[in-house]
Amino acid sequence: MVSTSVGQNRIKAKLPTNTEVAHRTGSSFTNDAGLTGAINDIGIVKLPNGKYLIISIFVHNTTEKFKDGEEIIADITKATWDNYTTK
């Protein structure tokens, strides 16, 4: 899961380059009404101190554009990263 090439705009998107991330994405279709059932990512992120952060983000039943749903995941991950790495 560390070498996965999908979901680069989700958990990994706003983390420092070369951060070790093992993750698995999930997505569903967008229906005719513009509702997307799932834009998801779950992962294990290695912090600079050698500890690990486990994060799971599910954007569920959203009318956000797919790109914006991925940005939500990236923003939540970055805020969590900052919380654990900023003194």
Phi and psi in degrees as GROMACS dihedral restraints (atoms count N, CA, C in turn):
[ dihedral_restraints ]
;  ai    aj    ak    al  type     phi  dphi    fc
    3     4     5     6     1   -69.1    20    10
    4     5     6     7     1   -34.0    20    10
    6     7     8     9     1   -95.0    20    10
    7     8     9    10     1    10.9    20    10
    9    10    11    12     1   -60.3    20    10
   10    11    12    13     1   142.2    20    10
   12    13    14    15     1  -102.9    20    10
   13    14    15    16     1    -3.8    20    10
   15    16    17    18     1   -92.8    20    10
   16    17    18    19     1   159.1    20    10
   18    19    20    21     1    74.2    20    10
   19    20    21    22     1    27.1    20    10
   21    22    23    24     1   -66.4    20    10
   22    23    24    25     1   -16.2    20    10
   24    25    26    27     1   -97.0    20    10
   25    26    27    28     1    12.2    20    10
   27    28    29    30     1  -110.9    20    10
   28    29    30    31     1  -116.1    20    10
   30    31    32    33     1   -53.9    20    10
   31    32    33    34     1   -43.4    20    10
   33    34    35    36     1   -76.7    20    10
   34    35    36    37     1   -18.5    20    10
   36    37    38    39     1   -54.8    20    10
   37    38    39    40     1   -42.9    20    10
   39    40    41    42     1  -113.3    20    10
   40    41    42    43     1    12.0    20    10
   42    43    44    45     1   -85.3    20    10
   43    44    45    46     1   157.6    20    10
   45    46    47    48     1   -57.3    20    10
   46    47    48    49     1   145.9    20    10
   48    49    50    51     1   -55.0    20    10
   49    50    51    52     1   143.0    20    10
   51    52    53    54     1    72.4    20    10
   52    53    54    55     1    11.7    20    10
   54    55    56    57     1   -68.5    20    10
   55    56    57    58     1   131.5    20    10
   57    58    59    60     1   -77.6    20    10
   58    59    60    61     1   120.9    20    10
   60    61    62    63     1  -134.7    20    10
   61    62    63    64     1   124.1    20    10
   63    64    65    66     1  -106.0    20    10
   64    65    66    67     1   118.0    20    10
   66    67    68    69     1  -147.8    20    10
   67    68    69    70     1   163.8    20    10
   69    70    71    72     1  -139.0    20    10
   70    71    72    73     1   126.0    20    10
   72    73    74    75     1   -94.4    20    10
   73    74    75    76     1   164.6    20    10
   75    76    77    78     1  -149.5    20    10
   76    77    78    79     1   144.0    20    10
   78    79    80    81     1  -149.5    20    10
   79    80    81    82     1   157.0    20    10
   81    82    83    84     1  -129.1    20    10
   82    83    84    85     1   179.8    20    10
   84    85    86    87     1   -80.4    20    10
   85    86    87    88     1   166.7    20    10
   87    88    89    90     1  -105.4    20    10
   88    89    90    91     1   127.7    20    10
   90    91    92    93     1   -80.7    20    10
   91    92    93    94     1   179.5    20    10
   93    94    95    96     1   -63.6    20    10
   94    95    96    97     1   -23.2    20    10
   96    97    98    99     1   -85.5    20    10
   97    98    99   100     1    -1.5    20    10
   99   100   101   102     1    86.3    20    10
  100   101   102   103     1    15.9    20    10
  102   103   104   105     1   -97.2    20    10
  103   104   105   106     1   123.9    20    10
  105   106   107   108     1  -101.8    20    10
  106   107   108   109     1   125.7    20    10
  108   109   110   111     1   -69.9    20    10
  109   110   111   112     1   -34.3    20    10
  111   112   113   114     1  -158.6    20    10
  112   113   114   115     1   132.5    20    10
  114   115   116   117     1  -133.9    20    10
  115   116   117   118     1   104.6    20    10
  117   118   119   120     1  -129.0    20    10
  118   119   120   121     1   159.2    20    10
  120   121   122   123     1  -158.3    20    10
  121   122   123   124     1   136.8    20    10
  123   124   125   126     1  -131.0    20    10
  124   125   126   127     1   137.7    20    10
  126   127   128   129     1  -160.8    20    10
  127   128   129   130     1   171.2    20    10
  129   130   131   132     1  -119.3    20    10
  130   131   132   133     1   121.9    20    10
  132   133   134   135     1  -113.6    20    10
  133   134   135   136     1   127.3    20    10
  135   136   137   138     1   -83.7    20    10
  136   137   138   139     1   123.2    20    10
  138   139   140   141     1   -84.1    20    10
  139   140   141   142     1   159.8    20    10
  141   142   143   144     1   -57.8    20    10
  142   143   144   145     1   -26.7    20    10
  144   145   146   147     1   -83.9    20    10
  145   146   147   148     1     4.4    20    10
  147   148   149   150     1    90.8    20    10
  148   149   150   151     1    -9.6    20    10
  150   151   152   153     1   -81.7    20    10
  151   152   153   154     1   173.3    20    10
  153   154   155   156     1  -122.7    20    10
  154   155   156   157     1   145.9    20    10
  156   157   158   159     1  -111.9    20    10
  157   158   159   160     1   125.7    20    10
  159   160   161   162     1  -104.6    20    10
  160   161   162   163     1   125.4    20    10
  162   163   164   165     1  -135.5    20    10
  163   164   165   166     1   140.6    20    10
  165   166   167   168     1  -138.3    20    10
  166   167   168   169     1   121.7    20    10
  168   169   170   171     1  -128.9    20    10
  169   170   171   172     1   125.5    20    10
  171   172   173   174     1  -121.5    20    10
  172   173   174   175     1   112.9    20    10
  174   175   176   177     1   -94.7    20    10
  175   176   177   178     1   109.4    20    10
  177   178   179   180     1  -118.7    20    10
  178   179   180   181     1   136.1    20    10
  180   181   182   183     1    47.2    20    10
  181   182   183   184     1    60.0    20    10
  183   184   185   186     1  -110.3    20    10
  184   185   186   187     1   151.1    20    10
  186   187   188   189     1  -103.6    20    10
  187   188   189   190     1     5.6    20    10
  189   190   191   192     1   -63.0    20    10
  190   191   192   193     1   151.2    20    10
  192   193   194   195     1   -63.9    20    10
  193   194   195   196     1   150.5    20    10
  195   196   197   198     1   -54.5    20    10
  196   197   198   199     1   -45.0    20    10
  198   199   200   201     1   -58.4    20    10
  199   200   201   202     1   -40.5    20    10
  201   202   203   204     1   -69.2    20    10
  202   203   204   205     1   -35.0    20    10
  204   205   206   207     1   -62.9    20    10
  205   206   207   208     1   -41.6    20    10
  207   208   209   210     1   -65.2    20    10
  208   209   210   211     1   -37.4    20    10
  210   211   212   213     1   -64.4    20    10
  211   212   213   214     1   -36.9    20    10
  213   214   215   216     1   -59.0    20    10
  214   215   216   217     1   -45.6    20    10
  216   217   218   219     1   -62.0    20    10
  217   218   219   220     1   -45.2    20    10
  219   220   221   222     1   -62.4    20    10
  220   221   222   223     1   -41.7    20    10
  222   223   224   225     1   -66.1    20    10
  223   224   225   226     1   -42.2    20    10
  225   226   227   228     1   -64.2    20    10
  226   227   228   229     1   -43.2    20    10
  228   229   230   231     1   -62.3    20    10
  229   230   231   232     1   -44.7    20    10
  231   232   233   234     1   -63.2    20    10
  232   233   234   235     1   -41.9    20    10
  234   235   236   237     1   -63.0    20    10
  235   236   237   238     1   -39.2    20    10
  237   238   239   240     1   -67.8    20    10
  238   239   240   241     1   -44.2    20    10
  240   241   242   243     1   -56.2    20    10
  241   242   243   244     1   -49.4    20    10
  243   244   245   246     1   -59.2    20    10
  244   245   246   247     1   -39.5    20    10
  246   247   248   249     1   -59.8    20    10
  247   248   249   250     1   -40.4    20    10
  249   250   251   252     1   -89.8    20    10
  250   251   252   253     1   -12.1    20    10
  252   253   254   255     1  -116.7    20    10
  253   254   255   256     1    -9.4    20    10
  255   256   257   258     1  -101.4    20    10
  256   257   258   259     1   132.3    20    10
